[in-house]
Amino acid sequence: MAFPLTESQLKIVNHVDGALLVIAGPGSGKTRVLTERIINLLHLNKKRILALTFSNKAAEEISERIEQNLTEDVFEDVFVGTIHSFCLDVVMNRGNLIGLPSGMVLFESEADKMAILKRVFSEIPEVKNQFLGTSDKGKILKNCLSQISHYKQKFISPEVLMDSNNENEIKFARVFEAYNNMMLSQRVLDFDDILFYAYRIFSERPQIASSYTRLYKYIFVDEAQDLNAAQYKVIRALCNGFPTL
């Protein structure tokens, strides 16, 4: 059984318009307060709400509580999901605006990505040459995937590495670029592509970000203190120009 909300929590729940930052420690009920505020807004007929979480478990918890307190037609005015699920939806529906092919699918397993990288090293001449005289090819492939993931999480593209003064980075940029091109030719994404491409869509096509902030009048971010740099950049790009007062 849930305890009654405190005076401070009720103040947050009853806040309607304008930006709001809630700072509280672990176990203090931040997610519950966020959920209660969503329910309160919907009771006030304040619709079109986007609630972003860090885990599927938190998204399910918020969704279940909202469903328990509201009718199904009202619940349809809320999108609750992880940052990655929201961004994946953006990429799948708007990716063509930055040149991505339609009908893309998500590669989640390491084996699938490894298969693509092996093809890159076997079929792309300028990349294949980097394998010559190497005995431990498996280790090189794993290191390459790890490094590609690192750069994508930092939103560093092959084009940026090409401008480096470091010859090793320039060589790696060729592998990175060939891997990306092979992925796109197969119409597939890896997990790190989701935030990277969503950020590109929002930053390169700000009118798309504006269309989402017109669609969602209230945007919630659960556990915002745990945002990494990539997630923070995506949300900043999404909310650029969003009213804060």
Secondary structure, DSSP 8 states (H G I E B T S, - for coil): ------HHHHHHHT--SS-------TTS-HHHHHHHHHHHHHHTT---EEEEESSHHHHHHHHHHHHHHS-HHHHTTEEEEEHHHHHHHHHHHHGGGGT--SS-EEE-SHHHHHHHHHHHHHH-HHHHGGGTT-S-HHHHHHHHHHHHHHHHHTT--HHHHHT-S-HHHHHHHHHHHHHHHHHHHTTEEEHHHHHHHHHHHHHH-HHHHHHHHHH-SEEEETTGGG--HHHHHHHHHHTTT----
